[in-house]
Amino acid sequence: MNLLTPQEIAEAIQAAAGAGFLEARTTEWAEGLKGRKSHQVWVRLNRDALIPALKRLVDIQYPHVSVIASADIGPAVELMYHFYVYWGIPGEEILVTFTIPLDKADLRVPSICGIIPGALTSEREKQEMVGIEVVDIPDGRRLFLPEDFPEGVYPWRKDETGIPADMIKDLWATGRDSCQFKDFPPPPEKPAAAAPAAPATPAQ
């Protein structure tokens, strides 16, 4: 197998993304006592470039999808698609991350399940936790929140659509004195240390 370098992967993704390409960079760091190097490719794309870029990544090697992360950055929600190529080849794995910024006025993104079915769990999670709309998702049902959870409330958002104050339960505020559980006795006191014995008086 002809393995591409991180820079070659970044360039291939840029070419596939076309006008939807925003920026790219590569990084590496050493891990562990032996200094084993880890390589990363970070690519920022418009949502219209997500599918073409992913198809190009599949051409390089079918990727292992790690997770789709998210961040509320104020006016936008960013999705971070974390993939690995060359997965299982010792010392050759490369993390490839696609970052897709979505304006909060239009939080739609295409599903990638038609290419990587294993992404479904993360896509469903992002719909209910950050309020994005995954277009053509094969199963859009809630996964983590109960069915009676309020519509329009998204637990991972930092704006007015996040968890309201009246839904927050301060589980630490139990009223217990000195953090002791009232149903259990306090721990026994440690016995006082015995005084050291006086040195013996030498015989006369």
C-alpha positions as CSV (number, residue, x, y, z in Angstrom):
1,M,0.0,0.0,0.0
2,N,1.3,3.4,-0.9
3,L,0.8,5.5,2.2
4,L,0.3,9.2,1.8
5,T,1.9,11.7,4.1
6,P,-0.3,14.0,6.2
7,Q,0.6,16.9,3.8
8,E,-0.4,14.9,0.8
9,I,-3.7,14.0,2.4
10,A,-4.4,17.6,3.2
11,E,-3.7,18.6,-0.4
12,A,-5.9,15.8,-1.7
13,I,-8.8,16.9,0.5
14,Q,-8.4,20.5,-0.6
15,A,-8.6,19.6,-4.2
16,A,-11.7,17.5,-3.7
17,A,-13.4,20.3,-1.6
18,G,-12.9,22.9,-4.3
19,A,-14.5,26.2,-3.4
20,G,-15.7,24.7,-0.1
21,F,-12.2,24.4,1.2
22,L,-11.4,27.0,4.0
23,E,-8.0,26.0,5.5
24,A,-5.8,23.0,6.4
25,R,-2.9,22.3,8.6
26,T,-0.9,19.3,9.7
27,T,0.6,18.6,13.1
28,E,2.5,15.9,15.0
29,W,3.5,15.2,18.5
30,A,5.4,12.6,20.4
31,E,3.6,10.2,22.8
32,G,4.9,8.1,25.6
33,L,8.4,7.4,27.0
34,K,9.6,6.1,23.6
35,G,8.5,9.3,21.8
36,R,6.2,7.6,19.4
37,K,5.0,10.2,16.9
38,S,1.3,10.8,16.2
39,H,0.2,12.6,13.0
40,Q,-2.9,14.8,12.4
41,V,-4.5,16.5,9.5
42,W,-7.0,19.4,10.4
43,V,-9.2,20.6,7.5
44,R,-11.8,23.3,7.7
45,L,-14.6,23.0,5.2
46,N,-18.0,24.5,4.2
47,R,-20.8,22.0,4.7
48,D,-21.3,21.6,0.9
49,A,-17.7,20.2,0.7
50,L,-18.2,17.6,3.4
51,I,-19.4,14.8,1.2
52,P,-16.9,15.3,-1.7
53,A,-14.1,15.6,0.9
54,L,-15.2,12.4,2.7
55,K,-15.4,10.5,-0.6
56,R,-11.8,11.5,-1.4
57,L,-10.8,10.3,2.1
58,V,-12.4,7.0,1.3
59,D,-10.4,6.8,-1.9
60,I,-7.2,7.2,0.2
61,Q,-8.4,4.5,2.6
62,Y,-11.7,3.7,4.1
63,P,-11.6,5.7,7.4
64,H,-12.3,4.6,10.9
65,V,-14.8,7.1,12.3
66,S,-14.0,8.0,15.8
67,V,-16.6,10.5,16.8
68,I,-18.4,13.7,15.6
69,A,-17.7,16.3,18.2
70,S,-19.4,19.7,18.5
71,A,-18.8,23.2,20.0
72,D,-21.1,26.2,20.4
73,I,-18.8,29.1,19.5
74,G,-21.4,31.9,19.7
75,P,-22.8,32.8,16.3
76,A,-22.1,29.3,15.0
77,V,-22.0,25.6,15.9
78,E,-18.9,23.7,14.8
79,L,-18.9,20.0,14.0
80,M,-15.6,18.2,14.2
81,Y,-15.6,14.9,12.3
82,H,-12.7,12.8,13.6
83,F,-11.5,10.0,11.3
84,Y,-8.5,7.7,11.2
85,V,-6.8,6.4,8.1
86,Y,-4.3,3.6,8.0
87,W,-6.0,2.4,11.2
88,G,-4.3,-0.8,12.5
89,I,-1.0,-0.2,10.8
90,P,1.4,0.3,13.8
91,G,2.9,3.7,13.8
92,E,1.2,4.8,10.6
93,E,-2.3,5.9,11.8
94,I,-3.2,9.5,10.9
95,L,-6.0,11.4,12.5
96,V,-8.0,13.4,9.9
97,T,-10.5,16.0,11.3
98,F,-13.0,17.8,9.2
99,T,-14.4,20.9,10.9
100,I,-17.7,22.2,9.6
101,P,-18.9,25.6,10.8
102,L,-22.7,26.1,10.8
103,D,-24.3,29.4,11.2
104,K,-27.0,29.2,13.9
105,A,-29.5,30.7,11.4
106,D,-29.1,27.6,9.3
107,L,-28.0,24.5,11.2
108,R,-28.3,21.9,8.5
109,V,-25.6,19.4,7.5
110,P,-25.8,16.4,5.2
111,S,-25.7,12.9,6.7
112,I,-22.6,10.9,6.0
113,C,-24.3,7.6,6.8
114,G,-24.6,6.8,3.1
115,I,-20.8,6.6,3.1
116,I,-20.0,5.6,6.7
117,P,-23.1,3.9,8.4
118,G,-21.3,3.9,11.7
119,A,-21.7,7.6,12.0
120,L,-25.4,7.3,12.8
121,T,-25.1,7.4,16.6
122,S,-23.0,10.6,16.6
123,E,-25.4,12.2,14.1
124,R,-28.4,11.4,16.2
125,E,-26.6,12.7,19.3
126,K,-25.8,16.1,17.6
127,Q,-29.4,16.6,16.6
128,E,-30.7,16.3,20.1
129,M,-27.8,17.8,22.0
130,V,-26.9,20.8,19.9
131,G,-30.0,21.2,17.7
132,I,-28.5,20.7,14.2
133,E,-30.6,19.2,11.4
134,V,-28.9,16.2,9.7
135,V,-30.4,16.1,6.2
136,D,-31.3,12.6,5.0
137,I,-30.3,10.9,8.3
138,P,-31.6,7.3,8.0
139,D,-32.9,7.3,11.6
140,G,-33.6,10.7,13.3
141,R,-35.2,9.4,16.5
142,R,-34.0,10.6,19.8
143,L,-31.2,8.4,21.3
144,F,-30.1,9.9,24.6
145,L,-32.9,12.3,25.7
146,P,-36.3,11.0,26.9
147,E,-39.3,11.5,24.6
148,D,-40.9,14.0,27.0
149,F,-37.8,16.2,27.0
150,P,-38.8,19.8,25.9
151,E,-38.5,20.6,22.3
152,G,-36.1,23.4,21.4
153,V,-33.9,22.8,24.4
154,Y,-30.4,21.5,23.6
155,P,-28.2,20.5,26.6
156,W,-24.8,21.3,24.9
157,R,-25.7,24.8,23.7
158,K,-24.4,27.8,25.5
159,D,-27.1,30.3,24.3
160,E,-30.8,30.8,25.1
161,T,-31.6,27.3,23.7
162,G,-29.4,25.6,26.4
163,I,-30.7,24.1,29.6
164,P,-32.8,26.8,31.4
165,A,-32.1,27.6,35.1
166,D,-35.3,26.0,36.3
167,M,-34.3,22.6,34.8
168,I,-30.9,22.6,36.7
169,K,-30.9,20.4,39.8
170,D,-28.1,21.1,42.3
171,L,-27.6,17.6,43.5
172,W,-24.9,18.7,45.8
173,A,-27.3,20.9,47.8
174,T,-28.7,18.2,50.0
175,G,-28.7,20.1,53.3
176,R,-26.5,17.5,55.0
177,D,-24.3,18.8,57.8
178,S,-20.6,18.8,57.1
179,C,-21.3,16.5,54.1
180,Q,-22.2,13.6,56.5
181,F,-24.8,11.1,55.4
182,K,-27.5,11.3,58.1
183,D,-28.4,7.6,57.7
184,F,-24.9,6.5,58.6
185,P,-22.9,7.1,61.8
186,P,-19.7,9.2,61.6
187,P,-16.5,7.2,61.3
188,P,-14.9,6.2,64.6
189,E,-12.3,8.5,66.0
190,K,-8.8,7.2,65.7
191,P,-7.3,6.2,69.0
192,A,-4.7,8.5,70.4
193,A,-1.2,7.5,69.8
194,A,0.5,6.0,72.8
195,A,3.2,8.1,74.5
196,P,6.7,6.8,73.8
197,A,8.1,4.8,76.7
198,A,10.7,6.5,78.9
199,P,14.2,5.3,78.3
200,A,15.4,2.7,80.8
201,T,17.6,4.0,83.6
202,P,20.9,2.2,83.6
203,A,21.6,0.0,86.7
204,Q,24.0,1.5,89.2
